[in-house]
């Protein structure tokens, strides 16, 4: 499970000392996590501290504004500093209001800069339209669809993850990142089992869990 983990710190109150400690935690006696996920301003610190572990940075986060230039700029700056993965928030309000083109411009802007792109859908807000949004994100170039910023609503739910995995399977490529309130080993196992059920055997290129406290539970 550790190999699927995006070890995350997105409080907005991080110091350089905090980020360095997070990076050191990413190398565990049971193996390395998949990525360390932070705000873009810390991408350079993470790149300096990590070698084989990917640096992931958020963009257009957490509000998900309809601002393609912001998404492009934040993605480009983070990649220039050493990020290999970008987690960008789909402008879900615009998408729900019928402005799909404007919402997907934000995805395309990040796609143009990101080696690996994860699109955060804020699934609790999208409700029963989350599969539809996942399809749009995948068609716009997402490598992963992600359940939540962790800043709004209940975060990840198995129901939303199942719908998003159906979209991934039907698309024929891509992966799922379960994020937002995944704190226990039992929760993590449920999402991994769902991924295997829908996609077959998976690796970190198709399944991730974004969490801050889960690593400690796994190591226990």
N, C-alpha and C positions, 0 to 999 in steps of 0.2 A: 504493500500500500504506500510506503514511503516514496517509492519510485514514481508514483502518480501525483505527488503532492506539489502544489504551488504554495510554498511557504510565504505567507502574506502579512504585510503590515501597512495598513492604510488608515491610520487614525488621523493623519494630518498633523500630528504633534511630534513626529519622529525627530530625533537628533541624529547627527552623524554617528555618535556612539551607539545609539539604538540600532542603526542600520548595519553597522559593522558586527554587532553582536548577533543580529539576525542571520547574516551571511555565515558566520562561524557555526551557528546552530544548524545550518543547512547540510553540513557534512556530519553524518551521524555514524555511530558504530555499526548500524545496520544498513548502511548505504546512503547515497546522496538523494536529496529531493530532486524533482524534475526542474524546478525553477524557483526563484525568489521574486515575488511580485511587490512592487513599491510604486510610489509616485515618481514621475519622470525626473524630478530634481535629484533623486538619489540613484539614478541609473549608473552614473559614473562611479560612485562609491562602490556599488555592488559589482560592477565590472572589474574594478581594481581588486576586490576581495575574493571573487569567485573565478574559477577556471573552467571546469567541465560543466558547471551548473549554469543554466540559462538565466539571464536577467529578463524579467517581464516588467513592463511599465504600463500604467493606466493612462488613458487619454479621454478627453471629453467626460471626465469623471468628477463627481458621481451623478450630476444632474441630467446628463444626456441632452444637452442643448442642441438645437439645429444650427450648428456652427462648423461647417466643413473646414474652414481655414484654421480654426483652433485645433481640430482633430489632426489635420495635416501637420501643423506646426509642432504640436506636442509630441506626435509620433516621430517626426523627423529629428527633433532635438534629443529624444530618448535614444533613438537608434544611433545617432552620432556619438552619444555618450557611452554606448556599449550594450544597449538593450537588443535582444534578439527576438523578443515577443512583445506585441502590443495588445492590451485588453481595452478595447474602445466601447463606449456606451452607445448603443443605438438610440437615436432620439425618439423614444417610445411615445411621447406625447404627440409629436408631429405625425408619427406613423399611425397612431390610433385616430388622429383627426383627418386622415386621408391623404396626408402629404408623404406618400411613400417615396417619391422621387427625391424630395428634400432630405428625408431621413437617410436614404441609401447613399446620397452624396457624401454624407459623413463617413459611412463605412468605406466608400471608394477612396476617400481622401486618406484614411488610415491605411487602407490596403496598398496604396501606392508607395508607402514608406516602410511597411512592416515586413520583415522576413517571415514571421509567423503572426497571424492575426486571429485574435479571439474577439467575438462580438458579444457584448453583454446585453441581454434582452430584457432585464428587469421583469421576469416572468410573472411575478405576483400582480403587477400592474396590467400586463397584457391578458391575463386570464385565459379564457378558452381560445384566444387567438394566437397563443404563443407558438404553436406549430407553424402557422402561416408566417409569422415574423421570422422564425428560424429558417424557413424555406427561402425567404427574401434575403436574409443575411448570407446564407450559403451560396445563393446564386450571385451575390455581390462580391464573393471572394473570401468569405470567412473560412479559416481553417478549423476553428472551433466555434460553437455557440455556447454561451455561458449563462447560467441561470439568473444571476443577481449581482448587483453591486455590494450587497450586504448592508446597504444604507436605507433601503425602503422596503416596507412590507415584510412578510415572513421569510424572505430569502428563498433558498432552494426548497422544492418539494418533489417527492417522487413522481407525482402526477405531471408536473411540468417537465421533469427530466424525461419521463417516458414519451411525452409528446415531441420533445425536441429530438430525442433519439430516433423516433419514427421519421422525422424530417431528414435527419442525417442518413439513415438507411435508404430512404427513397431517393435522396440526392446522389448517393453512390460514393461519396467521399466526405471527409470532415470528421469532427469529433465533438465530444461534450465535455464541458467543464462545469462541475457541480460546485456552486459557491454561494455562501450566504447562510450562516447558521449550521454548517456541518462541523460538529464538535466532538462526536463520539465515534468510536470504532464501529459500532453497530450501524450508525447512519452512513458512514463511509462505505461499509460493506454493501449496504442496500443499493447505493448508487453504482458501485462497481458491478454488482450482480445484474442490475438493469442494463448496463452498458454491454456486458457479455451476452445477455439475452437478445439484445437487438443487433449487435454488431459482430458477434463472435469473439474470438480471442482478441484482446486489446492490449496495446502498449501505451506509453506516455504520448505517442503521436496521435492517439485517438481518444484518450480519456485522461482527465485531470480532476483533482479536487483542490479548490482554493480555500485555504483555512489558515488561521493563526495559532489556535490552541490544539489542533488535532495531532500535531507531531508529538507533543508531550504524551498524549494518551496512547499513541501507537507505540512509543518507546517503553511505556509502562507495561 
